[in-house]
Amino acid sequence: MTRQPVFDEAATAASARVALYAFPARAWKRDEYAALQDAVPALAVVSEPGAEAGWAGDSVDAMADRYAHAIASREQAKRRPIALFGYSVGALVALEVARRLRERFDIAWVGTVDIAAYPQMRAALAGALPLEAAEREPLDAALRQWMARSAMRGLWQETLDRMARPQHDMFLREVVRAYGAALPADGPAAGSQEHTLWSRVNCLRLGIAHAAADEAPAPVRWWMSQELSASPGVRTEGVEVIAGSDHVGVLADRALHAAVLRELEGVETEERRAGVRI
C-alpha cells in the first residue's frame, strides 16, 4: 500500500499568498520544524508519521514521487507560487519534488539547509578501497552478533540491504569497528542510542545513494550551519552560513527564520510588481 503523506500546518497556511512546503531529514519526524513553523506561519510540513519501517528501505526519488503527487493535488486549484524547503536529506527531497512539479506549477524557489556533505561523501566512497576478506570477516561476524541481540534488527536489515558495497564497507569500518563492544542495543524507543544511530545511518544511506542532477530544477537558496561550513572540503560559495549554529540546532536559529521570511516576502513583492494577484 502506498503511504500517504501528512500535512502539518497552521490554519492560515492554506490561504497564504505563497505556499511553503518543508521536508524533514527523517520522513516521520515533523517536529524537526517546530521552531521554524512557529516563526513562519505559512509553513506546511510534509511527513509520514509512524513510517520508520518504510523509511528504512525508502529512496529520495520514491519519497519525492509521493510528496509531489500529494502537493499537486492540494495546489492544482490555487494557482499560487510554491516554495519548497528541506533539511539534510529533506533538502534532496525538496529539489526532486521541484523537478516533478516545475512543468505544472510556479516553483518560486527551493531552500536547502545542510545539504553540502553528500557530494563529498559520494566522492570519498568512490575512491575508497574495498575491505579485504581478512578485514571484512571479523567485522561481519561482529555485525551478526550485534543484530542477533538487537530489537531493531528488522530496521537495520532493511537499511543494510539497501546499501551498495562501498557504503556497506564504510558502515563496517566507521560503525561496527568504531563502536566495537559498545554498539548500542537499547531498542527502538525514540531517543535511545540505537534508534538515534540507526536514523543517522539511514539518513546517510539515502543521501549518499541519491545522485542529484547537476541542473537545479528551480532557483535555490542555499543555507548552511556554521558547523557544517567548517567541515573539510565543504564549499560555501553562494551559501548563506548561519553564524553560530550547529547542524542539530540550525532549524531553530532565528537568523534562518528571518532569511526564510525574507525570501517569502521577496516572492510576494515580485508578484505584485508583475501585476499578479496573490
C-alpha positions in Angstrom: 0.0 0.0 0.0 1.3 3.4 -0.9 2.0 5.6 2.1 0.1 8.9 2.2 2.0 12.0 3.4 0.5 14.1 6.2 0.5 17.9 6.0 1.1 19.6 9.4 0.3 23.3 9.1 -1.4 26.2 10.8 -4.9 27.0 9.9 -3.8 30.1 7.9 -1.2 28.2 5.8 -3.7 27.0 3.2 -4.6 30.6 2.3 -1.1 32.0 2.4 -0.1 34.0 -0.7 2.9 31.7 -1.3 2.8 28.0 -0.4 5.7 26.8 1.6 6.2 23.0 2.0 9.0 21.6 4.1 10.5 18.1 4.2 12.3 16.8 7.3 15.5 14.8 7.2 13.7 11.9 8.8 10.5 11.3 7.0 8.3 10.7 10.1 9.8 13.4 12.3 7.8 16.5 11.6 8.8 18.1 14.9 12.2 18.9 13.4 10.4 22.0 12.1 8.6 23.1 15.3 10.6 26.3 15.8 10.6 27.3 12.2 6.9 26.6 11.9 6.3 28.9 14.9 8.2 31.7 13.2 6.8 31.1 9.6 3.0 30.5 9.8 2.9 29.7 6.1 5.0 26.6 6.6 3.4 23.2 5.9 5.5 20.2 7.0 5.2 17.1 4.8 5.8 13.9 6.7 4.9 10.3 7.2 4.3 9.7 10.9 5.0 6.2 12.1 6.7 5.2 8.9 10.1 4.3 10.2 9.9 0.8 8.7 9.1 2.1 5.3 11.7 4.8 5.5 14.4 2.2 6.3 14.1 0.9 2.7 13.0 4.1 1.0 14.7 6.3 -1.6 14.9 10.0 -2.2 13.1 9.5 -5.6 10.3 7.4 -4.2 9.7 10.0 -1.4 9.7 12.8 -4.0 7.2 10.9 -6.2 4.7 10.6 -3.2 5.1 14.1 -2.0 4.9 15.8 -5.4 1.7 13.9 -6.1 0.2 14.9 -2.8 1.2 18.6 -3.2 -0.1 18.7 -6.8 -3.5 17.5 -5.6 -3.6 20.3 -2.9 -2.4 23.1 -5.1 -3.9 22.4 -8.5 -6.8 24.9 -8.0 -5.0 27.5 -6.0 -2.7 29.0 -8.7 -0.2 30.4 -6.2 3.6 30.3 -6.2 5.1 27.4 -4.4 8.3 27.4 -2.3 9.9 24.2 -1.1 12.3 23.7 1.8 14.4 20.8 3.1 16.9 20.0 5.7 19.7 17.4 5.2 18.2 14.5 3.2 14.9 16.5 3.2 16.8 19.1 1.0 17.5 16.4 -1.6 13.8 15.5 -1.5 12.8 19.2 -1.9 14.9 19.5 -5.0 13.4 16.4 -6.5 9.9 17.5 -5.7 10.6 20.7 -7.5 11.8 18.8 -10.5 8.5 16.9 -10.6 6.3 19.9 -10.2 8.0 22.6 -12.3 6.2 21.9 -15.5 2.7 22.4 -13.9 3.4 24.9 -11.1 5.3 28.1 -10.4 8.2 27.0 -8.2 9.4 30.2 -6.7 12.5 28.8 -5.0 13.9 25.8 -3.2 15.5 26.3 0.2 18.2 23.8 1.3 19.8 23.6 4.7 23.0 21.5 5.3 22.9 19.5 2.1 26.5 20.0 1.2 28.1 16.9 2.8 26.6 14.3 0.5 28.5 15.0 -2.7 31.8 14.9 -0.7 30.7 11.6 0.8 29.8 10.1 -2.6 33.2 11.1 -3.9 35.1 9.7 -0.9 33.3 6.4 -1.3 34.0 6.2 -5.0 37.7 6.4 -4.2 37.7 4.1 -1.2 39.4 0.7 -1.4 37.2 -2.3 -0.7 37.7 -4.2 2.5 40.0 -7.2 2.2 38.4 -10.5 3.2 40.6 -10.8 6.2 39.4 -7.4 7.4 35.7 -8.0 6.4 35.1 -11.4 8.0 35.5 -10.4 11.7 33.5 -7.2 11.2 30.7 -9.2 9.5 30.8 -11.6 12.4 30.6 -8.8 15.0 27.7 -7.3 13.0 25.8 -10.6 13.0 26.3 -11.0 16.8 25.1 -7.4 17.4 22.0 -7.8 15.2 21.1 -11.1 16.9 20.5 -9.2 20.2 19.0 -6.0 18.7 15.3 -5.4 19.0 15.8 -3.2 15.9 17.2 -5.9 13.7 14.4 -5.6 11.1 15.0 -1.9 10.6 18.8 -2.4 10.5 18.4 -5.2 7.9 16.2 -3.1 5.7 18.8 -0.3 5.8 21.8 -2.5 5.3 20.1 -4.4 2.4 19.8 -1.1 0.5 23.4 -0.2 0.8 25.8 -0.7 -2.1 29.0 -2.5 -1.3 31.2 0.6 -0.8 28.7 2.1 1.7 28.4 -1.2 3.5 32.2 -1.3 3.8 32.0 2.2 5.3 29.4 1.1 7.8 31.6 -1.8 8.9 34.6 0.5 9.3 33.0 3.5 10.8 30.2 2.0 12.9 30.9 -1.7 13.7 34.7 -1.3 14.1 34.5 2.1 15.7 31.9 1.2 18.3 33.2 -2.3 18.9 31.6 -3.9 22.0 29.8 -0.6 22.7 27.4 -0.9 19.8 24.1 0.2 21.3 21.3 -2.3 21.7 18.8 -0.3 23.8 16.0 -0.7 21.4 13.6 1.3 19.2 12.3 3.9 21.6 12.7 7.5 20.3 15.8 9.0 21.8 17.5 5.7 22.5 21.2 5.4 21.4 20.4 2.7 19.0 17.4 4.4 17.4 19.5 7.6 17.1 22.3 5.7 15.4 20.0 3.9 13.0 18.2 7.1 11.9 21.6 8.8 11.3 22.9 5.9 9.3 19.8 5.7 7.2 19.9 9.4 6.5 23.5 8.9 5.3 22.4 5.9 3.2 19.6 7.9 1.5 21.8 11.0 0.9 24.8 9.1 -0.5 22.7 6.8 -2.7 21.0 9.7 -4.4 22.8 11.0 -7.5 21.3 14.5 -7.8 21.2 16.1 -11.3 23.6 18.9 -12.0 20.9 21.3 -13.2 18.8 22.8 -10.4 15.1 22.5 -11.1 14.3 26.0 -9.7 16.1 28.9 -8.1 17.9 27.6 -5.0 18.5 29.3 -1.7 21.4 27.6 0.0 21.8 27.8 3.8 24.3 26.1 6.0 25.1 25.7 9.7 28.4 27.2 10.7 29.4 23.7 12.0 29.0 22.1 8.6 30.7 25.1 6.8 33.8 24.3 8.8 34.0 20.7 7.6 37.0 19.9 5.3 36.2 20.1 1.6 32.8 21.8 2.0 32.2 24.6 -0.5 30.4 27.7 0.7 30.3 29.9 -2.4 26.8 31.2 -2.8 25.8 29.8 0.5 24.4 31.8 3.5 26.1 30.5 6.6 24.0 30.8 9.7 26.6 32.2 12.2 27.0 30.3 15.5 24.7 27.4 14.5 25.4 23.7 14.5 23.8 21.0 12.4 21.4 19.9 15.1 20.2 23.3 16.1 20.2 25.3 12.8 16.5 24.9 12.2 15.7 26.7 15.4 18.1 29.6 14.7 16.3 33.0 14.4 18.7 34.1 11.6 17.5 31.2 9.5 13.8 32.1 10.3 14.4 35.7 9.2 16.0 34.5 6.0 13.1 32.3 5.1 10.6 35.1 5.8 12.7 37.4 3.7 12.6 35.0 0.7 8.8 34.6 1.0 8.3 38.4 1.1 10.5 38.7 -2.0 8.2 36.4 -3.9 5.2 38.4 -2.9 6.9 41.7 -3.9 7.8 40.3 -7.3 4.3 39.0 -8.0 2.9 42.4 -7.1 5.3 44.2 -9.4 4.3 41.8 -12.2 0.7 42.6 -11.7 -0.2 39.2 -10.5 -2.9 39.0 -7.8 -1.8 36.7 -5.0 
